[in-house]
Amino acid sequence: MNLSLSRSLRFRTAAFFLLFALLGPANAGAAPASTATVNTDLLIVGATEAGWAAAIQAARGGVESIAIVHDGRWFGGQFTEQALACVDEDKGVGRVGWGVDWHPMKRSFHRSGLFKELMDRIEAFNSQKYGSPMPGRPFHGPSTYRPAEAEAIFREMIAPYIDSGQIRVHWNLYPVAADVRGSRLHGVTFAATDGGEGRLSVEAPLTIDASDWGEVIQVAGAGFLCGPDPKSRFGEPSAPDDLSSHPANEMNPITWAMIVAESEGETPIGRPPRFDDRNYPRATHFSRQEFDDLQWDQANPGLGAIPHWPDAGKQSPRQLSVYTVRRIVDGTTSRDGKTSILLNYMNGQDYPLERLPAPVVKALESTAEGASTQNIVTMNRGQRQIIFDDAKQHALGVLYHLQNFVDQRATDKTNSFRRFHLSDEFGTPDRLPPKPYIREGLRLQAMYMMREQDGRNRDGVTKNRAKERFAHVMYPDGLFAWQFHYDFHRTGRTYLKSEGNEGPWIDFHKPNRHTNFMSDRSVFPLRSLIPAELDGLIGSQGNVGFSSIVSAAIRLHDQRIHIGQASGAVAVVALREGIDPRAIPYDRALLESVRHELCDAGAAGVPLLIWPFRDLDPSHAAFVAINRLAALGLLPIDPREVDFAPDSPATEAWLASLSDRGYEYEPSVETEVTRGEICRQFWDQIQQQDWARFAFHRVDARDADGDGIVDRDDSLLFTPNEPIVFEIERPKLGPDSDGVPAVELTSGNAGDRRLIDFRGPGGSQAKGWSDDHGDLFDDARGYGWGRDLRSNHRRRHAMEGPRDTFLFTRGRDVWECTLPDGKYSVTVCVGDSGHDQPGQNVVVEGVRFAKDLSTVAGMFAERTKVVEVRDGRLSVELGKPSVSTNTAINWLAIESAD
């Protein structure tokens, strides 16, 4: 079928739509509801942040007729109608100069694309109204906004395309049926959310599903997943072996966020139905103290808590408390003098989707047998509303608990939540946002499903071992950069032993459903937007091809906008070329056309970061060239060189590596040419060629590279490889980094040779070695420390021999050994078989062996130098004053050098 743009495809007038699509309820016995039919080039279901971005991207790309259909009246998704008004962005472990130092994880990349355009406008508005681009000073993130004010900016940015008629928006409608002929989606029929019997039928050659729950995917019959994935499905390391303790309705929880604004006096809310303070033992320290002894039917559910609110005069600084963790506007510094706060924190407000409370179970079962154990994705809208209503009451209970239970116990009530009211900016009867914050929904069964092992950091098991690096798999069809930890809020629900699911409950972390694992710097593959089988459909928002685990890492504000931009760019190319999107990953020219829409100097708007370099700002003159060359595989990229350094000089060695990749370099009279300028020249050369040089060569229809891995499971589509498995990448150890003493040193102490094993007591002494347990210097023994270090020893049980144990110092300590005056060859081994040890320092007889030396877990530093003893003692200084790092010494070898 030809999907090319056609001027003959036009919408009917808005009046036509209003007449038919918004009809009120019909009288009993009336004729069947009327249906209005609209033709368009591109249908986008959902005015979420991704749907909004897809529409703007498609409009900028020249799609002449675009329809957005949404089940509400707000643009912006989690930004606005879900009220997540404290921005969460891609984060990693590295220190980025423009990031916030107080956060344990730092922003991974410079803002780019439509997300940057949006945030620039939001922060400009904040500066004008509140006096600061980031007026909230929250603990959790720097950028905040009022949801209604942000929605106005979303609306303002898309308005030119609506005013021109290029985009038309239809509110308060949801999908109820799909026109599928053969394996292609041709259109979608919508019903009114208020129960009206009018229908809207939209016919389009391409549809993007950017809805909250993947409703087009469902009504069209495309394959999808929801709930936990067993390990057998994708081979993910942290997936459960079986689902016996992970029911089908277990997912990342929803949260009904609340915006509260400062009042002139006390404005407490009414008591919510079925309220019980025992639901909130984690809400504050007061709460935990009161309810710490409650007995839950899940052992050790964890009861961490945070402070309630700061005392008078102490509320302004960034700090951890319920009041400040996601504060939107700090009234003490803002122009309007009024504080507003986002209440959305996991210590009591989250709503798990498994083991539902008895009243909810009863209400769901009344709709259909088994409904209470059904995944929320596959529920109908009425059934979801039953859960939503209970989640609302649970969230209101947090506020009621703060305004009463906590207020009664707080000595200083100046900043009490009794002086705050629910914001009226949403225009809803209950003053709550129209929708809950949705962390996880439907997962499209796509051409490729992203898996944990593709991108999870391999420096260690948990994120505290992670170092800056690119992901193990950099997908060949990557469209934008992303990074985050696999962020599961508590997915389990536990009830009081004495009351069961009739009484209070709290949530808890299930095994491997936590925040301890993180991704490396990754890219998002185009294939994960395209259904495995159905044509005419593109996934977006959260309705894309990834596992449940990966979905926990790709759900942030910027990521969802990037997904929307990517889906819009795919639609532009598919429509322009008259092909289905599934052809694009196999055709280099088509793939590069999509990247051109997203990252090109001549395109409208800010270009999008495709390759996850840390230091590339989209304003840099070489931003596009560097991104496009990296995506093509034409730049030499070390897995750990996350900064490109575009303004650094282009060295001869680096230029030679580009020449090997096809760059034709003409020596310049300039004394120095930057790497960025060279990339611009190289990219100019590439654009003067056709794409034949870079064409993909498909070996087989099901296995493009012939490596025995079918395309649907092959992360590296055109690179023969073995199945990707997760493994900790151990450092490659050589003779000077393996921690194993050289053979000639293992013959024991003889004459002036000494071998010292620094370890704690216990275990047998190795033959030929003397043990040092951290004791003070002793003349009879002939060696020891200037102070008692007997408690500063560790054994990791990770390796054999003296490298598995060490003594450590934090600060400066001196070890001495009695020796005749003379010259000696000294070998010092420092490191830790189980942990990274940054900033180690060793000086022997005034000769520096290590200065701020860092070793990663399992790697050692063995240094040999000749020193001279002049006072009858060999002196070894470890560490240095006023430092917070350890120096870990494993062993020491001394031999005469005279």
Beta strands, then each sheet from edge to edge (+ up, - down):
strand 1: 35-39
strand 2: 42-45
strand 3: 66-69
strand 4: 91-92
strand 5: 106-107
strand 6: 167-170
strand 7: 173-181
strand 8: 184-192
strand 9: 199-203
strand 10: 206-209
strand 11: 224-225
strand 12: 254-255
strand 13: 258-262
strand 14: 327-329
strand 15: 340-343
strand 16: 350-351
strand 17: 420-422
strand 18: 443-444
strand 19: 478-482
strand 20: 492-495
strand 21: 505-508
strand 22: 522-525
strand 23: 537-539
strand 24: 754-758
strand 25: 770-772
strand 26: 783-785
strand 27: 793-795
strand 28: 805-809
strand 29: 812-818
strand 30: 822-831
strand 31: 837-844
strand 32: 847-855
strand 33: 860-869
strand 34: 873-879
strand 35: 887-896
sheet 1: 1+ 9+ 8- 7+
sheet 2: 6+ 3+ 2+ 10+ 23+
sheet 3: 4+ 5-
sheet 4: 11+ 18-
sheet 5: 12+ 16-
sheet 6: 14+ 15- 13+ 17-
sheet 7: 19+ 22-
sheet 8: 20+ 21-
sheet 9: 25+ 24+ 35- 28+ 27-
sheet 10: 25+ 24+ 35- 30+ 33-
sheet 11: 26+ 29- 34+ 31- 32+
end
